[in-house]
């Protein structure tokens, strides 16, 4: 798909130089950069959702589980 965008001259020049250095077309460079940005934003959104879920969880173990762990550790050979 063809898309027209506006970017600052300095970004355009730097991107052009990078594309030439990597032997890629300008379109390929922009496409790869945008794909990485989209993936990064998705990962950030997932992290935010997980943070929200875990923020609602207590960090404390249930008393019976805590007792069982302490009992097991007391008899463990290190």
Buried (B, 14 or more C-beta within 10 A) or exposed (E): EEEEEEEEEEEEEEBEEEBEEEEBEEEEBBEEEEEEEEEEEEEEEEEEEEEEEEEEEEEEEEEEEEEEEEEEEEEEEE
